[in-house]
C-alpha cells in the first residue's frame, strides 16, 4: 500500500513515519518544502497546485496523511 505523507519534516510526521515503517505493507513517500535527502522523499510546496498534482499523479498513493 502506497502512503504519501506531506510535511514529513514536521514534529508529528516523524512519529507517523516511524509507525508506518514498522509495518512492511507500506511503501512510504514523503514531501516537504525543505530539501531533505532520502529514499521516497521529494521536495514539494503543497501550496502549488501543479506541483502537488504531479506528485500525486506520479505516486498514485492509496492513503495521504497531510501534516
DSSP file (Angstrom, degrees, kcal/mol; ACC not computed):
  #  RESIDUE AA STRUCTURE BP1 BP2  ACC     N-H-->O    O-->H-N    N-H-->O    O-->H-N    TCO  KAPPA ALPHA  PHI   PSI    X-CA   Y-CA   Z-CA
    1    1 A X              0   0    0      0, 0.0    26,-2.9     0, 0.0     2,-0.4   0.000 360.0 360.0 360.0 129.5    0.0    0.0    0.0
    2    2 A X  E     -a   27   0A   0     24,-0.2    60,-2.3    58,-0.2    61,-1.7  -0.721 360.0-170.8 -88.9 130.5    1.4    3.4   -1.0
    3    3 A X  E     -ab  28  63A   0     24,-2.6    26,-3.0    -2,-0.4     2,-0.5  -0.981   8.9-158.3-124.5 131.8    1.3    6.1    1.6
    4    4 A X  E     -ab  29  64A   0     59,-2.4    61,-3.1    -2,-0.4     2,-0.6  -0.946   6.3-167.9-109.5 126.5    2.1    9.8    1.0
    5    5 A X  E     -ab  30  65A   0     24,-2.7    26,-2.4    -2,-0.5     3,-0.5  -0.957   5.7-160.2-115.3 114.6    3.0   11.9    4.0
    6    6 A X  E    S+ab  31  66A   0     59,-2.4    61,-1.2    -2,-0.6    26,-0.2  -0.622  77.3  28.1 -88.2 153.9    3.1   15.7    3.4
    7    7 A X  S >  S+     0   0    0     24,-0.5     3,-1.9    -2,-0.2     6,-0.3   0.888  74.2 167.0  65.6  38.9    5.0   17.9    5.8
    8    8 A X  T 3   +     0   0    0     23,-2.7    24,-0.2    -3,-0.5     9,-0.1   0.610  65.3  60.9 -67.6 -13.4    7.3   15.0    6.5
    9    9 A X  T 3  S+     0   0    0     22,-0.2    -1,-0.3     4,-0.1    23,-0.1   0.493  86.3 105.6 -89.2  -3.5    9.9   17.1    8.3
   10   10 A X  S <> S-     0   0    0     -3,-1.9     4,-1.3     1,-0.1    57,-0.0  -0.185  84.2-105.1 -77.5 169.7    7.5   18.2   11.0
   11   11 A X  H  > S+     0   0    0      1,-0.2     4,-0.7     2,-0.2     3,-0.3   0.922 117.3  41.1 -59.2 -51.5    7.2   17.0   14.6
   12   12 A X  H >> S+     0   0    0      1,-0.2     4,-1.8     2,-0.2     3,-0.7   0.859 106.8  63.8 -68.9 -35.9    4.2   14.8   14.2
   13   13 A X  H 3> S+     0   0    0     -6,-0.3     4,-3.2     1,-0.2     5,-0.3   0.857  93.1  61.1 -60.1 -37.6    5.3   13.3   10.9
   14   14 A X  H 3X S+     0   0    0     -4,-1.3     4,-1.8    -3,-0.3    -1,-0.2   0.874 107.2  45.6 -61.0 -35.3    8.4   11.6   12.4
   15   15 A X  H <X S+     0   0    0     -3,-0.7     4,-2.1    -4,-0.7    -1,-0.2   0.890 113.9  48.2 -73.4 -40.1    6.2    9.6   14.7
   16   16 A X  H  X S+     0   0    0     -4,-1.8     4,-2.7     2,-0.2    -2,-0.2   0.938 112.5  48.4 -63.8 -46.2    3.8    8.6   12.0
   17   17 A X  H  X S+     0   0    0     -4,-3.2     4,-2.6     1,-0.2    -2,-0.2   0.901 110.2  52.0 -62.0 -41.8    6.5    7.7    9.6
   18   18 A X  H  X S+     0   0    0     -4,-1.8     4,-0.9    -5,-0.3    -1,-0.2   0.912 111.5  47.2 -60.4 -42.9    8.2    5.6   12.3
   19   19 A X  H >< S+     0   0    0     -4,-2.1     3,-0.5     1,-0.2     4,-0.3   0.914 112.8  48.4 -65.6 -43.9    4.9    3.7   12.9
   20   20 A X  H >< S+     0   0    0     -4,-2.7     3,-1.6     1,-0.2     6,-0.4   0.890 107.4  56.0 -63.9 -38.9    4.3    3.2    9.2
   21   21 A X  H 3< S+     0   0    0     -4,-2.6    -1,-0.2     1,-0.3    -2,-0.2   0.734  95.3  66.8 -66.7 -21.7    7.9    1.9    8.7
   22   22 A X  T << S+     0   0    0     -4,-0.9     2,-0.5    -3,-0.5    -1,-0.3   0.601  94.7  67.3 -75.5  -9.0    7.3   -0.8   11.4
   23   23 A X  S X  S-     0   0    0     -3,-1.6     3,-1.2    -4,-0.3    -1,-0.1  -0.958  73.7-151.6-113.4 124.7    4.7   -2.4    9.1
   24   24 A X  T 3  S+     0   0    0     -2,-0.5    -1,-0.1     1,-0.2    -3,-0.1   0.581  85.8  75.1 -72.5  -9.3    6.1   -4.0    5.9
   25   25 A X  T 3  S+     0   0    0     -5,-0.1     2,-0.4     2,-0.0    -1,-0.2   0.640  80.9  85.3 -79.7 -12.3    2.9   -3.5    3.9
   26   26 A X    <   -     0   0    0     -3,-1.2     2,-0.6    -6,-0.4   -24,-0.2  -0.763  56.3-163.1 -98.9 132.9    3.5    0.3    3.5
   27   27 A X  E     -a    2   0A   0    -26,-2.9   -24,-2.6    -2,-0.4     2,-0.4  -0.962  28.2-149.8-105.0 112.4    5.6    1.9    0.8
   28   28 A X  E     -a    3   0A   0     -2,-0.6     2,-0.4   -26,-0.2   -24,-0.2  -0.720  20.1-178.5 -99.5 130.4    6.1    5.4    2.2
   29   29 A X  E     -a    4   0A   0    -26,-3.0   -24,-2.7    -2,-0.4     2,-0.4  -0.966  11.5-164.7-121.4 140.7    6.6    8.6    0.1
   30   30 A X  E     -ac   5  41A   0     10,-3.4    12,-2.4    -2,-0.4     2,-0.3  -0.950   9.1-171.3-131.3 145.6    7.2   11.9    1.8
   31   31 A X  E     +ac   6  42A   0    -26,-2.4   -23,-2.7    -2,-0.4   -24,-0.5  -0.956  11.8 159.4-129.9 153.8    7.1   15.5    0.8
   32   32 A X  E     - c   0  43A   0     10,-1.0    12,-2.0    -2,-0.3     4,-0.1  -0.957  47.0-117.8-161.8 160.5    8.2   18.7    2.5
   33   33 A X  S    S+     0   0    0     -2,-0.3     2,-0.2    10,-0.2    12,-0.1   0.775  95.3  78.1 -74.2 -25.5    9.0   22.2    1.4
   34   34 A X  S    S-     0   0    0     10,-0.1     2,-0.7     1,-0.1    10,-0.2  -0.487  92.9-108.7 -81.6 154.7   12.6   21.8    2.7
   35   35 A X        +     0   0    0     -2,-0.2     2,-0.4     8,-0.1    -2,-0.1  -0.764  47.6 169.1 -86.1 115.7   15.2   19.9    0.7
   36   36 A X        -     0   0    0     -2,-0.7     2,-0.1    -4,-0.1    -4,-0.1  -0.991  28.7-128.9-131.6 135.0   15.9   16.6    2.5
   37   37 A X        +     0   0    0     -2,-0.4     2,-0.2     5,-0.0     5,-0.1  -0.423  53.3  94.6 -76.7 156.2   17.8   13.6    1.3
   38   38 A X  S >  S-     0   0    0      3,-0.1     3,-1.2    -2,-0.1     2,-0.2  -0.562  71.7 -69.0 142.5 158.6   16.4   10.1    1.4
   39   39 A X  T 3  S+     0   0    0      1,-0.2     3,-0.1    -2,-0.2   -11,-0.0  -0.540 115.1  15.9 -74.4 136.4   14.5    7.4   -0.3
   40   40 A X  T 3  S+     0   0    0      1,-0.3   -10,-3.4    -2,-0.2     2,-0.4   0.556  99.8 122.2  79.9   7.8   10.9    8.1   -1.1
   41   41 A X  E <   +c   30   0A   0     -3,-1.2     2,-0.4   -12,-0.2    -1,-0.3  -0.830  33.4 174.3-106.5 140.2   11.3   11.8   -0.4
   42   42 A X  E     -c   31   0A   0    -12,-2.4   -10,-1.0    -2,-0.4     2,-0.4  -0.996  32.6-119.8-141.1 143.9   10.6   14.6   -2.8
   43   43 A X  E     +c   32   0A   0     -2,-0.4     2,-0.3   -12,-0.2   -10,-0.2  -0.664  45.9 158.7 -78.7 127.1   10.7   18.4   -2.3
   44   44 A X        -     0   0    0    -12,-2.0     2,-0.9    -2,-0.4   -10,-0.1  -0.944  40.1-143.0-155.6 129.7    7.2   19.8   -3.0
   45   45 A X    >   -     0   0    0     -2,-0.3     3,-2.1     1,-0.1     7,-0.4  -0.836  16.7-159.0 -90.0 107.2    5.4   23.0   -2.0
   46   46 A X  T 3  S+     0   0    0     -2,-0.9    -1,-0.1     1,-0.3     6,-0.0   0.570  85.6  71.2 -70.8  -6.5    1.9   21.8   -1.5
   47   47 A X  T 3  S+     0   0    0      1,-0.1     2,-0.8     5,-0.0    -1,-0.3   0.578  83.5  80.9 -81.0  -8.0    0.5   25.3   -1.9
   48   48 A X  S <> S-     0   0    0     -3,-2.1     4,-2.2     1,-0.2     3,-0.4  -0.864  70.9-158.8-100.1 106.5    1.4   25.0   -5.6
   49   49 A X  H  > S+     0   0    0     -2,-0.8     4,-2.6     1,-0.2     5,-0.2   0.896  88.5  49.5 -53.3 -50.1   -1.4   23.0   -7.2
   50   50 A X  H  > S+     0   0    0      1,-0.2     4,-1.9     2,-0.2    -1,-0.2   0.867 110.8  51.4 -61.2 -36.9    0.6   21.8  -10.3
   51   51 A X  H  > S+     0   0    0     -3,-0.4     4,-1.9     2,-0.2    -1,-0.2   0.961 114.8  39.5 -65.3 -52.5    3.5   20.6   -8.1
   52   52 A X  H  X S+     0   0    0     -4,-2.2     4,-2.6    -7,-0.4     5,-0.2   0.844 112.7  57.0 -70.7 -31.9    1.4   18.5   -5.7
   53   53 A X  H  X S+     0   0    0     -4,-2.6     4,-2.7    -5,-0.3    -1,-0.2   0.916 107.8  48.5 -62.6 -42.2   -0.8   17.3   -8.5
   54   54 A X  H  X S+     0   0    0     -4,-1.9     4,-2.3    -5,-0.2    -2,-0.2   0.895 110.5  51.2 -64.0 -40.8    2.3   15.9  -10.3
   55   55 A X  H  X S+     0   0    0     -4,-1.9     4,-2.7     2,-0.2     5,-0.3   0.944 113.2  44.6 -61.4 -47.9    3.4   14.3   -7.1
   56   56 A X  H  X S+     0   0    0     -4,-2.6     4,-2.8     1,-0.2     5,-0.2   0.910 113.3  50.6 -64.4 -42.5    0.1   12.6   -6.6
   57   57 A X  H  < S+     0   0    0     -4,-2.7    -1,-0.2    -5,-0.2    -2,-0.2   0.877 114.6  44.5 -62.7 -37.2   -0.2   11.6  -10.3
   58   58 A X  H  < S+     0   0    0     -4,-2.3    -2,-0.2    -5,-0.2    -1,-0.2   0.918 123.6  32.9 -73.8 -44.5    3.3   10.0  -10.2
   59   59 A X  H  < S-     0   0    0     -4,-2.7    -2,-0.2    -5,-0.2    -3,-0.2   0.883  81.8-159.1 -80.8 -40.4    3.0    8.2   -6.8
   60   60 A X     <  -     0   0    0     -4,-2.8   -58,-0.2    -5,-0.3    -3,-0.1   0.974  22.3-156.6  54.3  60.7   -0.7    7.3   -7.0
   61   61 A X        -     0   0    0     -5,-0.2   -58,-0.2     1,-0.1     3,-0.1  -0.273  24.6-149.8 -70.1 151.4   -1.0    6.8   -3.2
   62   62 A X  S    S+     0   0    0    -60,-2.3     2,-0.3     1,-0.2   -59,-0.2   0.751  88.1  22.5 -84.4 -29.3   -3.6    4.7   -1.6
   63   63 A X  E     -b    3   0A   0    -61,-1.7   -59,-2.4     2,-0.0     2,-0.4  -0.983  66.3-159.4-137.6 147.8   -3.6    7.0    1.5
   64   64 A X  E     -b    4   0A   0     -2,-0.3     2,-0.6   -61,-0.2   -59,-0.2  -0.998   1.3-165.5-129.2 128.7   -2.5   10.6    2.1
   65   65 A X  E     -b    5   0A   0    -61,-3.1   -59,-2.4    -2,-0.4     2,-0.9  -0.951  12.1-158.4-111.5 110.1   -1.5   12.0    5.5
   66   66 A X  E      b    6   0A   0     -2,-0.6   -59,-0.1   -61,-0.2   -61,-0.1  -0.776 360.0 360.0 -95.3 102.8   -1.5   15.7    5.3
   67   67 A X              0   0    0    -61,-1.2   -60,-0.2    -2,-0.9    -1,-0.2   0.378 360.0 360.0-114.6 360.0    0.7   17.1    8.1
